[in-house]
Amino acid sequence: MRRRGRFAATLAVFALVLAACGSDEPGDDTGGTTGEPAPATDATIIHGTTDSIVSLDPAGQYDFGSNQISQQVYSTLLEVPAGGTDPEPALATSCESEDSTVYTCTLQEGLTFSDGSALTSEDVAFSFQRNIEIDDPQGACSLLASLATCGKWKEGAIETPDDTTVVFNLQAPNAVWPAVLTTSAAFIVPSDSYPADSLQPDDQVIGSGRYTLAEYRPGEQVVLEANPSFYGDPPLNARVFVQYFKQSSALKLALEQGEIDIGWRTFTPTDVSSLEGAEGLNVLEGPGGEIRYFAFNLSLPPGDELAVRQAAAMLVDRQAIVDNVYEGTVEPLYSMLPAGFGGHTEAFAERYGEGPDPDGAAQVLEDADVQTPVELELWYTPTHYGDASADEYAEIERQLEADGLFDVTLESTEWDQYTEDAFTDGYPAYQLGWFPDYVDGDNYISSFYSSASFLNLHYANDRVDELIGVEQASTDDAEREAAFEEIQEITAEEAPIIPIWQGTQLAIVRDGVTGVEETLDPTYIFRYWLIGKSE
Amino acid sequence: MAGRSHSLRRYLFTRIALAIPMLLILLTLVFLLMRVAPGDPISAALGGRLPQAELDRRRAEAGYDQPLIQQYLEYLGDVATFDFGTTIVDNRAVTDVIVQNGAATLELTLAAMVIAMVTGLTIGALSGRFRDTSIDVGGRLFGIVIYAAPVFYLGFLAQLVFGKWLGWLPTSGRASPVVTFELETKTNLFLVDAAITGNGEAFVDVLEHLVMPATVLGLVIGGVFIRLVRVNLIQTLKGDYVEAARARGVTERNVVMRHAFKNALVPVVTVVGLQFALLLSGAVLTEQTFNWPGIGSELVRYLDNRDYIAVQGIITFAGLVVVFVSLLIDVVNAWIDPRVRF
């Protein structure tokens, strides 16, 4: 889905100190900002994708395709390295806080944008302020809610005492603010080239990332070239072509024909199966934080009945969906917090069992005097989450109806209409998916179970809200994991949302392409700069 | 001679005068149809994502809070200045979409029409000339089958055979990534750009990418022409003047090619022109199958995203093209067939 993580500010009392890891100053190994390191190789990489771009201005994007290109062109104060989960220094050498409310970030000396202009603390303040003030409906200013409310900049929210110091004065303590500083909402743009109150044209983007945008042909091609003034290690290639495909079948053919080097996002399960073992191609798999689920609107029947939600949770056979629809390319998901994140439990499996339990479901409905079959209008969107959605929901319909306990009416509509209706009490139950905004369990918990969740399910549990406050404020892993575990237990019992599956990342590359496995991690950042070609 | 040119000029003026109300009706219909849809373009695209106050502000900024007649007049004014607005989904000027993606569609359409004409005229003429022979049966069968086959199905078969199995041709896009980037574009018609910049390598690359989609699309359209040319040629061959030519001892080859065939083409011109106009509006299925970045596939994307400003702009443009091409067809018809003018 279009990511809409609401980042609620909460209480915190810990000091957070992010020090440089590995080296004292990032970029030391490349001569810092004084030299102009040439690309390590002159390789050209061609990447094919079915994603699309909404905007290349950080203030106007909150979608996967736009973020993918922006990650290459812009820089953030902090970033998550490949395979890592914790933010590390990038433009900033450090971001420190003693109370999780005031964060002081120190920029590297001598930073420049790709157009040669200096990157200073003024640019940082400008970037955050314009993102909040523009408040673009396609944008991600909601991620910056700890700083100011979207559309209403708060004077003093950011201070810039000198060219290299940025002070963030949050509205409330927030221990995961450093993680927010790694997101698309925190890309830094030049204040002298970008308008303060409107979006920059897509073909005129300027950043300080590893690449510059050499060409953008909407819906067709993006060309990135190594940025010679980048502050850190140069990319392992000189140029990257990103080719956009409307259908996965065309992407697959292009890969088979050798027209592209890498296919990443999105293949159908059938495509993946047929490409496994193909000559000259390698299917690479990496951990992913992508999840799918369906949610009940608790203000509408039949999801307003706890027994109905619990019965549905008992009847869904996740393994059958994984096997029959996705041909084993995804994993069953028994919690909204996916496996691999601290505090993850198999809450739904523990509460309802792994397999379908029609007897248990019938009993729950009978105990609650719910008349069967329960009529359920279940919505999904046919293309936004890939072509397999129709099959997935046909399978769920079959499972729910198999024992006569439910009478499901499947409905579908395209994404824009879908989001409008789903979040405004239009659908009793509906499909959604999620990619992480940042690699932290909070992004999977507060986004869905907070009483202020964007889902607008009318689900509210005071204890859950309290625990979310605890995990957001704490920097103690044990304390946070305990909070996550309790939240999962409560929400599995109340079942406002039924988790279905967790995706792994799949990239298909031609022989000789290196470095792709390294970048397949739960951040979903496809780091072109790590990709090379062997001779 | 003077009378002939006078009548042609008069016909031309009449036809242009008739095109103006046609254009107005078309623009009015487009305007009204887009307003019949619930809400306005801003609400349709952004409703549910913005607070009501912000939606109202943007609606006012775009003029959707104005009386309908005022919006209509502004719309006409914008169309007159080729200002079709800016897309909501990705902030592109609609004119940029028309220029860039329209050029891709134009290139595909022109190539497809060449193939359709060659196929349709050749097979149609042979079928008509050798009526009820095995050539005729074969030609008619080919025409029916190729016309009945869905273009995406033919496209997929071609991709499998000539792309995947034989490896002769690329299966998607207008050119290879490097050529797309490095080709100096003056007209946005890649083949023309490669030719005028003397870039032989790019020319071959673009041609290789164009062959498969153009052939598939051209063959499907050619199916219509085959039947049309055949029927018209048969009718023409029954004409008195053809009999007279034969009686004068004109060879059968000359009877067919110099007398019958040319006259048989008159109704074909109309169909060719209309087909061309329709294709310019977007060969959606072909573009989708071959990942061709044309205006049709963009229209589908904007429709999916309920970007009514983009949709209105593209449909208006498509309507203008159809009106213009219709006018052109009438003029050409009047020029080659004087009876049309009276």
Boltz contact constraints between the chains, C-beta under 6 A:
constraints:
  - contact:
      token1: [A, 46]
      token2: [B, 177]
      max_distance: 6.0
  - contact:
      token1: [A, 54]
      token2: [B, 90]
      max_distance: 6.0
  - contact:
      token1: [A, 137]
      token2: [B, 46]
      max_distance: 6.0
  - contact:
      token1: [A, 137]
      token2: [B, 49]
      max_distance: 6.0
  - contact:
      token1: [A, 137]
      token2: [B, 50]
      max_distance: 6.0
  - contact:
      token1: [A, 199]
      token2: [B, 91]
      max_distance: 6.0
  - contact:
      token1: [A, 215]
      token2: [B, 181]
      max_distance: 6.0
  - contact:
      token1: [A, 219]
      token2: [B, 293]
      max_distance: 6.0
  - contact:
      token1: [A, 220]
      token2: [B, 293]
      max_distance: 6.0
  - contact:
      token1: [A, 221]
      token2: [B, 180]
      max_distance: 6.0
  - contact:
      token1: [A, 223]
      token2: [B, 181]
      max_distance: 6.0
  - contact:
      token1: [A, 241]
      token2: [B, 177]
      max_distance: 6.0
  - contact:
      token1: [A, 243]
      token2: [B, 177]
      max_distance: 6.0
  - contact:
      token1: [A, 245]
      token2: [B, 291]
      max_distance: 6.0
  - contact:
      token1: [A, 246]
      token2: [B, 288]
      max_distance: 6.0
  - contact:
      token1: [A, 246]
      token2: [B, 291]
      max_distance: 6.0
  - contact:
      token1: [A, 250]
      token2: [B, 172]
      max_distance: 6.0
  - contact:
      token1: [A, 250]
      token2: [B, 291]
      max_distance: 6.0
  - contact:
      token1: [A, 253]
      token2: [B, 159]
      max_distance: 6.0
  - contact:
      token1: [A, 253]
      token2: [B, 171]
      max_distance: 6.0
  - contact:
      token1: [A, 254]
      token2: [B, 172]
      max_distance: 6.0
  - contact:
      token1: [A, 256]
      token2: [B, 164]
      max_distance: 6.0
  - contact:
      token1: [A, 257]
      token2: [B, 163]
      max_distance: 6.0
  - contact:
      token1: [A, 259]
      token2: [B, 170]
      max_distance: 6.0
  - contact:
      token1: [A, 414]
      token2: [B, 304]
      max_distance: 6.0
  - contact:
      token1: [A, 416]
      token2: [B, 305]
      max_distance: 6.0
  - contact:
      token1: [A, 416]
      token2: [B, 306]
      max_distance: 6.0
  - contact:
      token1: [A, 420]
      token2: [B, 47]
      max_distance: 6.0
  - contact:
      token1: [A, 420]
      token2: [B, 48]
      max_distance: 6.0
  - contact:
      token1: [A, 424]
      token2: [B, 48]
      max_distance: 6.0
